[in-house]
Amino acid sequence: MTLLLEDEKKTKGVPISFGTTQDRKLFPHHCAFNRLGNLDGIRGETHLGPDKYNVDNFNSIDYNIKTRPTNKLGYSLGARSANRFPNLKCRNGYFAHDLSRGIELTFPGPTSYQNEEKKVVKKNKEPFNNSSLRFQPEGKHTVYQPAPGTYEHDVKRFRRVEFAGSFGGKQELKETISIKCVQNNEDVCNSCKRPPIGDYFTYKTRALCRNCHSFHSAYGEKYPPSYLQAFSKVRDCSEIHHHEGTSAKIKLKDPKLERKQRYREAYFHQYFH
């Protein structure tokens, strides 16, 4: 009896797992009804896989040649079935296809285009709007330029005005012409015995006008060159101010213009002595 009861228990089996007899739904064929299941589920046909396609049948050269749309007549211009040179007839300046073929296409001929409107161009009264002569005739108004050999080549460049000063002191211009400020200028040229006009040259108590100084510098008969080099240029103060018999000064020229003139004379003295 005990053996029969044990056999019956074995035939009945183990109780049902998780309390159900339905088929167990496994991933990836069955997914959970949430966002994770929507994203990770298998999409498409489940019976298709990497080894289910006939790649050799669809990617071969024979398949590509047979399935590519081509023309049996050929390529490019050779694939056209129309006449290469259509039969054209001219009617009233227009060309048309042969009407017997039922085709009529009109287009203008070479000589039937619209004429261009040409603008009237005014001619110049003189060529290039210039009536002056190309080569000016020689005359009294002709401007003669110096020849290439008349220029001075070996000259000192970058000449500057010189100043006299000290460390921390005021710099003053080295004037090339000294101003002689006296009430009555009594200087007389030692050579021509006449009072000088304008700028003149002095050395100690001697004076020479410009004409006499240039003459003796050129010929050197009366005075040697070393003696003439000791003379310095002097200018009378009568053009700058008046004394009227006293030591007072009545200005005749603006100080700014006077200063500019002194700077200009100092600059030109570097080139013309």
Residue frames relative to the residue before (quaternion, step in Angstrom):
aa qw qx qy qz dx dy dz
M 1.0000 0.0000 0.0000 0.0000 0.00 0.00 0.00
T 0.6653 0.5041 -0.3124 0.4535 3.51 0.90 -0.83
L 0.6380 0.5253 -0.3346 0.4528 3.58 1.01 -0.67
L 0.6420 0.5217 -0.3270 0.4568 3.62 0.99 -0.78
L 0.6535 0.5110 -0.3226 0.4558 3.57 0.94 -0.83
E 0.6435 0.5159 -0.3265 0.4617 3.58 1.01 -0.74
D 0.6456 0.5134 -0.3249 0.4626 3.63 1.01 -0.77
E 0.6401 0.5213 -0.3354 0.4539 3.59 0.98 -0.76
K 0.6429 0.5170 -0.3289 0.4596 3.59 0.98 -0.77
K 0.6544 0.5082 -0.3245 0.4562 3.59 1.00 -0.75
T 0.6567 0.5085 -0.3137 0.4602 3.64 1.00 -0.73
K 0.6228 0.5454 -0.3533 0.4357 3.62 1.04 -0.59
G 0.3650 -0.7671 0.4645 0.2503 3.72 1.07 -0.50
V 0.6744 -0.4806 0.3875 0.4049 3.52 -1.48 -0.08
P 0.5645 -0.5889 0.4343 0.3820 3.63 -1.02 0.58
I 0.6416 -0.5558 0.3802 0.3672 3.65 -1.25 0.60
S 0.4211 -0.7080 0.5117 0.2442 3.56 -0.97 0.97
F 0.8527 0.0883 -0.1130 0.5024 3.61 -1.09 0.85
G 0.5692 -0.6636 0.3551 0.3308 3.60 1.19 0.43
T 0.6971 0.4014 -0.2916 0.5176 3.66 1.11 0.56
T 0.3125 -0.7446 0.5646 0.1706 3.54 -1.29 0.55
Q 0.4399 0.6982 -0.4621 0.3248 3.64 1.23 0.19
D 0.6209 -0.5321 0.4218 0.3917 3.54 -1.33 0.34
R 0.4393 -0.7002 0.4981 0.2620 3.51 -0.99 0.81
K 0.2872 -0.7638 0.5581 0.1501 3.62 -0.75 1.08
L 0.0862 -0.8218 0.5628 -0.0205 3.50 -0.58 1.25
F 0.5158 -0.6069 0.5194 0.3096 3.53 -1.28 0.57
P 0.6457 -0.1450 -0.7455 -0.0796 1.75 -2.04 1.39
H 0.4642 0.6894 -0.4630 0.3080 3.63 1.21 0.02
H 0.7701 0.1659 -0.1043 0.6071 3.57 1.11 -0.62
C 0.1304 -0.8103 0.5708 0.0246 3.56 -0.77 1.07
A 0.5942 -0.5688 0.4342 0.3672 3.48 -1.28 0.44
F 0.4734 -0.6708 0.4977 0.2796 3.55 -1.20 0.63
N 0.5233 0.5697 -0.4650 0.4305 3.55 0.50 1.21
R 0.7382 -0.4137 0.2759 0.4559 3.61 -1.31 -0.07
L 0.6146 0.5468 -0.3578 0.4419 3.59 1.05 -0.65
G 0.6655 0.4902 -0.3055 0.4728 3.57 0.98 -0.75
N 0.6376 0.5265 -0.3414 0.4470 3.62 1.03 -0.67
L 0.7176 0.4501 -0.2642 0.4611 3.60 0.99 -0.76
D 0.7812 0.3756 -0.1820 0.4643 3.59 0.93 -0.88
G 0.4879 0.6777 -0.4395 0.3308 3.59 1.19 0.06
I 0.5433 -0.6010 0.4737 0.3453 3.55 -1.26 0.45
R 0.1637 -0.7886 0.5892 0.0647 3.55 -0.85 1.03
G 0.7128 0.4130 -0.3254 0.4642 3.54 -1.12 0.62
E 0.7289 -0.3979 0.3224 0.4543 3.49 -1.30 -0.49
T 0.3780 -0.7610 0.4865 0.2034 3.55 -0.75 1.09
H 0.6628 0.5185 -0.3206 0.4348 3.57 1.15 -0.43
L 0.6200 0.5283 -0.3507 0.4621 3.61 1.31 0.00
G 0.0019 -0.8045 0.5930 -0.0328 3.54 -1.02 0.82
P 0.7455 -0.4025 0.2641 0.4610 3.61 -1.21 -0.06
D 0.7429 0.4000 -0.2318 0.4841 3.62 1.05 -0.60
K 0.5379 0.6645 -0.3838 0.3491 3.61 1.23 0.18
Y 0.6468 0.5243 -0.3220 0.4506 3.66 1.25 -0.19
N 0.3433 -0.6984 0.5879 0.2208 3.52 -1.26 0.62
V 0.1318 -0.8422 0.5200 0.0543 3.53 0.30 1.29
D 0.6474 0.5467 -0.3308 0.4154 3.59 0.93 -0.78
N 0.6668 0.5137 -0.3091 0.4426 3.58 1.08 -0.61
F 0.7644 0.3837 -0.1966 0.4794 3.60 1.08 -0.65
N 0.7451 0.3696 -0.2244 0.5078 3.64 1.16 -0.27
S 0.4530 0.6908 -0.4594 0.3263 3.59 1.16 0.25
I 0.6444 -0.5224 0.3916 0.3982 3.58 -1.29 0.33
D 0.6326 0.5427 -0.3320 0.4417 3.57 0.99 -0.78
Y 0.6617 0.4981 -0.3080 0.4682 3.59 0.98 -0.82
N 0.6683 0.5043 -0.3103 0.4503 3.59 0.93 -0.85
I 0.6545 0.5066 -0.3215 0.4601 3.60 1.00 -0.75
K 0.6978 0.4802 -0.2812 0.4510 3.58 0.92 -0.85
T 0.7482 0.4113 -0.2272 0.4685 3.59 0.97 -0.78
R 0.5546 0.6014 -0.4126 0.4006 3.68 1.17 -0.25
P 0.4104 -0.7161 0.4998 0.2626 3.62 -0.80 0.95
T 0.1015 0.7891 -0.5936 0.1207 3.59 -0.55 1.17
N 0.4606 -0.6554 0.5268 0.2843 3.53 -1.35 0.31
K 0.4608 -0.7041 0.4732 0.2607 3.54 -0.91 0.90
L 0.6251 0.5654 -0.3415 0.4159 3.57 1.20 -0.49
G 0.6815 -0.4500 0.3032 0.4910 3.60 1.12 -0.50
Y 0.5934 -0.5613 0.4459 0.3660 3.51 -1.22 -0.57
S 0.8489 0.1986 -0.1351 0.4708 3.53 -1.36 0.38
L 0.8421 -0.1129 0.0836 0.5206 3.62 -0.88 -0.93
G 0.6237 0.5603 -0.3523 0.4160 3.57 1.10 -0.55
A 0.6406 0.5379 -0.3297 0.4377 3.61 1.19 -0.33
R 0.5408 0.6196 -0.4098 0.3945 3.60 1.27 0.01
S 0.3218 -0.7532 0.5484 0.1685 3.54 -1.08 0.80
A 0.5610 0.5989 -0.4006 0.4076 3.62 1.25 -0.16
N 0.6223 -0.5374 0.4128 0.3919 3.55 -1.30 0.36
R 0.4907 -0.6679 0.4724 0.3001 3.50 -0.99 0.81
F 0.7714 0.1520 -0.0822 0.6124 3.59 1.00 -0.82
P 0.2297 -0.7984 0.5386 0.1400 3.62 -0.23 1.22
N 0.5113 -0.6248 0.4970 0.3182 3.53 -1.25 0.54
L 0.0500 -0.8235 0.5641 -0.0339 3.56 -0.46 1.23
K 0.1113 -0.7691 0.6267 0.0582 3.54 -1.14 0.69
C 0.3640 -0.7369 0.5361 0.1926 3.56 -1.03 0.86
R 0.0468 0.7832 -0.6163 0.0678 3.55 -0.84 1.07
N 0.8483 -0.1048 0.0276 0.5184 3.55 -0.60 1.19
G 0.7433 -0.4084 0.2255 0.4795 3.56 0.92 0.88
Y 0.6836 0.4271 -0.2862 0.5181 3.60 1.28 0.03
F 0.3427 -0.7181 0.5696 0.2060 3.56 -1.14 0.69
A 0.0273 -0.7907 0.6115 -0.0113 3.56 -1.08 0.83
H 0.5403 -0.6025 0.4743 0.3466 3.57 -1.18 0.52
D 0.6589 -0.4918 0.3848 0.4195 3.50 -1.33 0.27
L 0.3846 -0.7558 0.4865 0.2103 3.57 -0.65 1.17
S 0.5618 0.6161 -0.3978 0.3827 3.57 1.18 -0.42
R 0.6715 0.4792 -0.2971 0.4808 3.59 1.18 -0.46
G 0.5273 -0.6640 0.3963 0.3521 3.57 1.26 0.01
I 0.6135 0.5189 -0.3487 0.4825 3.58 1.26 0.28
E 0.0361 0.7896 -0.6103 0.0531 3.56 -0.84 0.95
L 0.1260 0.7765 -0.6002 0.1445 3.53 -0.54 1.17
T 0.1003 -0.8220 0.5604 0.0143 3.57 -0.41 1.21
F 0.1059 0.7550 -0.6430 0.0731 3.53 -1.12 0.75
P 0.5968 -0.6179 0.3710 0.3526 3.60 -1.04 0.69
G 0.4734 -0.6713 0.5051 0.2648 3.50 -1.25 0.63
P 0.7382 -0.4318 0.2702 0.4423 3.60 -1.24 0.08
T 0.7666 0.3746 -0.1995 0.4819 3.61 1.03 -0.74
S 0.6272 0.5766 -0.3350 0.4023 3.60 1.22 0.04
Y 0.4266 0.6965 -0.4812 0.3182 3.60 1.19 0.34
Q 0.6113 -0.5579 0.4185 0.3741 3.53 -1.25 0.40
N 0.4621 -0.6874 0.4890 0.2736 3.54 -0.94 0.91
E 0.4502 -0.6864 0.5017 0.2728 3.54 -1.04 0.79
E 0.4087 -0.6908 0.5400 0.2532 3.53 -1.08 0.79
K 0.1878 -0.8019 0.5621 0.0762 3.54 -0.49 1.20
K 0.3756 -0.7256 0.5345 0.2162 3.54 -0.89 0.96
V 0.4371 -0.6773 0.5275 0.2682 3.50 -1.08 0.79
V 0.1948 -0.7952 0.5694 0.0737 3.55 -0.59 1.19
K 0.3760 -0.7240 0.5348 0.2201 3.55 -0.82 1.02
K 0.3449 -0.7314 0.5496 0.2098 3.52 -0.90 0.91
N 0.4955 -0.6521 0.4873 0.3029 3.52 -1.07 0.75
K 0.5240 -0.6330 0.4682 0.3249 3.52 -1.08 0.72
E 0.7766 0.1435 -0.0715 0.6093 3.55 1.11 -0.71
P 0.5799 -0.5800 0.4226 0.3857 3.63 -1.07 0.55
F 0.8454 0.0392 -0.0911 0.5249 3.53 -0.88 1.06
N 0.5262 -0.6671 0.3931 0.3515 3.61 1.19 0.58
N 0.6138 0.5064 -0.3544 0.4911 3.55 1.08 0.71
S 0.1625 -0.8223 0.5434 0.0456 3.55 -0.61 1.20
S 0.4880 0.6652 -0.4440 0.3495 3.59 1.23 0.03
L 0.5646 -0.6108 0.4422 0.3354 3.53 -1.18 0.60
R 0.5258 -0.6425 0.4566 0.3197 3.52 -1.08 0.74
F 0.7732 0.1512 -0.0713 0.6117 3.56 0.98 -0.88
Q 0.3373 -0.7680 0.5124 0.1837 3.55 -0.50 1.20
P 0.4373 -0.6865 0.5031 0.2903 3.62 -0.94 0.81
E 0.5255 -0.6312 0.4695 0.3240 3.53 -1.16 0.61
G 0.1971 0.7724 -0.5811 0.1641 3.55 -0.90 0.94
K 0.7506 -0.3910 0.2716 0.4581 3.52 -1.26 -0.28
H 0.6885 0.4623 -0.2819 0.4825 3.60 1.20 -0.47
T 0.4533 0.6931 -0.4531 0.3299 3.59 1.24 0.06
V 0.2881 -0.7471 0.5778 0.1578 3.57 -0.93 0.95
Y 0.1950 -0.7912 0.5738 0.0820 3.55 -0.56 1.18
Q 0.2499 -0.7674 0.5775 0.1234 3.55 -0.85 1.01
P 0.5382 -0.6242 0.4408 0.3554 3.61 -1.03 0.60
A 0.5434 -0.6300 0.4564 0.3155 3.52 -1.12 0.71
P 0.6576 -0.5330 0.3433 0.4069 3.63 -1.15 0.43
G 0.6959 0.4984 -0.2940 0.4253 3.60 1.02 -0.65
T 0.5970 0.5973 -0.3620 0.3948 3.58 1.26 -0.14
Y 0.5763 0.5952 -0.3906 0.4013 3.56 1.19 -0.19
E 0.4299 -0.6797 0.5382 0.2520 3.51 -1.24 0.56
H 0.2291 -0.8272 0.5045 0.0938 3.56 -0.43 1.23
D 0.7516 0.3557 -0.2038 0.5169 3.56 0.81 -1.00
V 0.2634 0.7545 -0.5479 0.2473 3.54 0.34 1.30
K 0.5425 -0.6092 0.4761 0.3285 3.51 -1.23 0.49
R 0.2408 -0.7902 0.5530 0.1083 3.56 -0.78 1.04
F 0.8204 0.2471 -0.2014 0.4747 3.52 -1.39 0.35
R 0.1836 0.7890 -0.5584 0.1788 3.54 0.78 1.02
R 0.1071 -0.8073 0.5802 0.0129 3.54 -0.96 0.88
V 0.5685 -0.5786 0.4654 0.3542 3.49 -1.30 0.47
E 0.3368 -0.7586 0.5284 0.1786 3.57 -0.93 0.92
F 0.1664 -0.7661 0.6168 0.0705 3.53 -1.18 0.79
A 0.2644 -0.7302 0.6089 0.1617 3.52 -1.23 0.61
G 0.2294 0.7765 -0.5543 0.1929 3.57 -0.76 1.02
S 0.3287 -0.7129 0.5829 0.2099 3.52 -1.36 -0.06
F 0.6679 -0.4873 0.3622 0.4304 3.57 -1.27 0.21
G 0.8345 0.1096 -0.1209 0.5264 3.55 -0.64 1.14
G 0.6280 0.5405 -0.3424 0.4429 3.60 1.24 -0.10
K 0.6327 -0.5297 0.4110 0.3875 3.53 -1.32 0.06
Q 0.3401 -0.7379 0.5484 0.1976 3.55 -0.94 0.90
E 0.1233 -0.7915 0.5979 0.0301 3.52 -0.92 0.96
L 0.5340 -0.6461 0.4521 0.3051 3.51 -1.09 0.79
K 0.3767 -0.6882 0.5694 0.2454 3.55 -1.06 0.82
E 0.2078 -0.8182 0.5266 0.1005 3.53 -0.12 1.30
T 0.3906 -0.7227 0.5274 0.2165 3.53 -1.02 0.85
I 0.7467 0.2498 -0.1568 0.5961 3.60 1.22 -0.46
S 0.2385 -0.7753 0.5696 0.1330 3.57 -0.67 1.08
I 0.3762 -0.7213 0.5443 0.2049 3.56 -1.06 0.87
K 0.2022 -0.7666 0.6018 0.0963 3.58 -0.83 1.06
C 0.0990 -0.8241 0.5578 -0.0005 3.55 -0.26 1.34
V 0.2300 0.7393 -0.5945 0.2172 3.59 -0.32 1.32
Q 0.5834 -0.5862 0.4248 0.3682 3.55 -1.23 0.47
N 0.7895 0.0239 0.0078 0.6132 3.60 0.93 -0.88
N 0.2609 -0.7782 0.5561 0.1309 3.56 -0.54 1.20
E 0.0814 -0.8291 0.5532 -0.0067 3.58 -0.55 1.20
D 0.3554 0.7415 -0.5006 0.2706 3.62 1.18 0.40
V 0.0783 -0.7721 0.6306 0.0107 3.54 -1.09 0.90
C 0.5239 -0.6360 0.4667 0.3213 3.57 -1.03 0.84
N 0.4282 -0.7241 0.4871 0.2348 3.60 -0.84 1.00
S 0.6775 0.4983 -0.2964 0.4525 3.58 1.16 -0.43
C 0.8065 0.2358 -0.1161 0.5296 3.60 0.75 -1.04
K 0.3652 -0.7750 0.4496 0.2527 3.60 1.32 -0.05
R 0.5714 0.5486 -0.4082 0.4538 3.58 1.04 0.78
P 0.5554 -0.5989 0.4345 0.3796 3.62 -1.07 0.55
P 0.4680 -0.6967 0.4601 0.2896 3.62 -0.85 0.89
I 0.2827 -0.7278 0.6043 0.1590 3.54 -1.23 0.68
G 0.8150 0.1392 -0.1369 0.5456 3.56 -0.70 1.09
D 0.7855 -0.2554 0.2147 0.5212 3.58 -1.09 -0.71
Y 0.0032 0.7807 -0.6247 0.0157 3.59 -1.12 0.67
F 0.4752 -0.6741 0.5035 0.2574 3.57 -1.35 0.13
T 0.0598 -0.7952 0.6033 0.0054 3.56 -1.05 0.84
Y 0.0034 0.7498 -0.6615 -0.0097 3.51 -1.29 0.58
K 0.8058 -0.1046 -0.0162 0.5827 3.52 -0.37 1.34
T 0.7972 -0.2377 0.1773 0.5259 3.63 -0.48 -1.13
R 0.5846 0.5774 -0.3734 0.4306 3.59 1.25 0.01
A 0.1083 -0.7844 0.6098 0.0325 3.57 -1.19 0.65
L 0.0557 -0.7719 0.6331 0.0154 3.55 -1.16 0.74
C 0.4064 -0.6916 0.5355 0.2641 3.55 -0.95 0.85
R 0.6915 -0.4984 0.3172 0.4157 3.58 -1.23 0.28
N 0.6499 0.5230 -0.3289 0.4427 3.58 0.95 -0.81
C 0.6885 0.4710 -0.2894 0.4695 3.58 0.88 -0.89
H 0.6400 0.5293 -0.3301 0.4486 3.59 1.01 -0.78
S 0.6756 0.4768 -0.2946 0.4791 3.61 0.93 -0.86
F 0.6360 0.5291 -0.3317 0.4534 3.59 1.06 -0.71
H 0.7040 0.4485 -0.2728 0.4783 3.59 0.82 -0.93
S 0.6198 0.5333 -0.3531 0.4548 3.62 1.14 -0.57
A 0.6754 0.4954 -0.2950 0.4598 3.57 1.09 -0.72
Y 0.7972 0.2977 -0.1484 0.5038 3.61 0.84 -0.91
G 0.1833 -0.8401 0.4973 0.1152 3.64 1.06 -0.69
E 0.3094 0.7684 -0.5093 0.2333 3.61 0.98 0.74
K 0.7721 0.3577 -0.1820 0.4927 3.59 0.88 -0.98
Y 0.7952 0.1678 -0.0666 0.5788 3.61 0.94 -0.93
P 0.4416 -0.6779 0.5090 0.2938 3.63 -0.96 0.72
P 0.6411 -0.5474 0.3691 0.3913 3.64 -1.16 0.48
S 0.6346 0.5323 -0.3466 0.4403 3.62 0.99 -0.71
Y 0.6524 0.4996 -0.3215 0.4705 3.58 1.05 -0.66
L 0.6688 0.4946 -0.3100 0.4604 3.63 0.99 -0.74
Q 0.6136 0.5587 -0.3543 0.4312 3.59 1.11 -0.54
A 0.6122 0.5584 -0.3514 0.4358 3.60 1.19 -0.39
F 0.5663 0.5893 -0.3940 0.4205 3.61 1.20 -0.26
S 0.1777 -0.7668 0.6107 0.0860 3.59 -1.12 0.75
K 0.5187 -0.6567 0.4573 0.3009 3.55 -1.12 0.70
V 0.0936 -0.7897 0.6063 -0.0079 3.54 -0.97 0.98
R 0.1367 -0.7729 0.6157 0.0694 3.54 -1.18 0.66
D 0.4464 -0.6804 0.5187 0.2622 3.52 -1.02 0.86
C 0.4745 -0.7029 0.4628 0.2580 3.59 -1.09 0.75
S 0.4169 0.7435 -0.4558 0.2563 3.59 1.22 0.06
E 0.6571 0.4998 -0.3201 0.4647 3.63 1.16 -0.45
I 0.6841 0.4870 -0.2854 0.4620 3.61 1.20 -0.41
H 0.7897 -0.1178 0.1086 0.5922 3.60 0.91 -0.92
H 0.3776 -0.6894 0.5755 0.2257 3.49 -1.40 0.29
H 0.3012 -0.7473 0.5638 0.1816 3.56 -1.15 0.72
E 0.1425 -0.8293 0.5214 0.1422 3.59 1.13 -0.72
G 0.7481 -0.4335 0.2100 0.4564 3.57 0.91 1.01
T 0.7000 0.3950 -0.2682 0.5311 3.60 1.24 0.07
S 0.6043 -0.5539 0.4236 0.3854 3.55 -1.34 -0.04
A 0.4915 0.6520 -0.4378 0.3763 3.61 1.25 -0.05
K 0.2709 -0.7573 0.5781 0.1372 3.57 -1.27 0.57
I 0.1410 -0.7632 0.6276 0.0613 3.55 -0.79 1.08
K 0.3765 -0.7628 0.4834 0.2066 3.55 -0.43 1.27
L 0.1517 -0.7786 0.6050 0.0687 3.54 -1.05 0.90
K 0.7693 0.2545 -0.1297 0.5715 3.61 1.23 -0.35
D 0.5481 -0.6127 0.4599 0.3356 3.54 -1.10 0.74
P 0.5155 -0.6628 0.4363 0.3235 3.65 -0.84 0.88
K 0.6189 0.5431 -0.3522 0.4449 3.62 1.06 -0.67
L 0.6684 0.4823 -0.3027 0.4786 3.58 0.95 -0.86
E 0.6266 0.5356 -0.3327 0.4579 3.57 1.07 -0.72
R 0.6532 0.5086 -0.3089 0.4682 3.58 1.01 -0.84
K 0.6443 0.5169 -0.3219 0.4627 3.58 0.99 -0.82
Q 0.6473 0.5209 -0.3227 0.4534 3.55 1.00 -0.80
R 0.6504 0.5129 -0.3183 0.4611 3.60 0.98 -0.79
Y 0.6420 0.5029 -0.3206 0.4818 3.60 1.03 -0.77
R 0.6585 0.5127 -0.3108 0.4548 3.57 0.95 -0.85
E 0.6652 0.4919 -0.3070 0.4704 3.59 0.95 -0.81
A 0.6409 0.5173 -0.3267 0.4636 3.60 1.05 -0.72
Y 0.6464 0.5104 -0.3233 0.4660 3.59 1.08 -0.69
F 0.7020 0.4558 -0.2774 0.4717 3.60 0.85 -0.94
H 0.5668 0.5942 -0.3911 0.4156 3.59 1.17 -0.38
Q 0.5847 0.5787 -0.3744 0.4279 3.58 1.22 -0.42
Y 0.7439 0.3718 -0.2012 0.5176 3.60 1.21 -0.53
F 0.7882 0.1744 -0.0844 0.5841 3.59 1.05 -0.75
H 0.1852 -0.7938 0.5734 0.0827 3.55 -0.63 1.11
